[in-house]
């Protein structure tokens, strides 16, 4: 062991030079500058996925309702409280409201009462202010697309 240390001292093995350390730091800085914007855009994509999932769930529930029901239902969003998350409700005409899904954070149902006409003519839309694509809709004729009804 001592012989190895003495050999290292004789060969002046002093570790990394300042230039080598600076080059490594510059490379890490370049990689970080490339990676940070990519990771930041992932959050907006996750918000878009939440909005698309919510509007798809609502649209499929309305389509399912029209398999058996014929009267125009009322769609509503119940706000979150300190103990519960927000949720979507579908109320048949003259019936009782039933929960059809939990609302994702930042996803808000737009006014859809006038957009539900009958089994072949309805459209629901949500807005997510934190996503890349702010508006998503699901309709009887077009399925899931971006935009408003």
Number of C-alpha atoms within 10 A of each C-alpha: 6 7 8 9 11 11 12 12 11 9 9 9 10 8 7 8 8 8 9 10 10 11 11 10 12 11 11 12 12 10 11 11 11 11 11 10 10 10 10 10 12 13 14 18 15 14 22 23 14 19 31 25 16 25 28 21 17 25 22 16 15 25 17 12 17 16 9 8 14 12 14 18 22 17 21 18 19 14 12 13 8 5 6 9 13 17 16 21 20 21 16 17 13 8 10 9 16 12 13 19 16 17 22 17 14 14 23 21 22 16 14 16 15 10 14 19 13 13 17 12 11 21 25 26 28 26 22 22 16 17 21 15 18 18 23 24 26 26 23 18 10 9 13 19 16 14 14 15 18
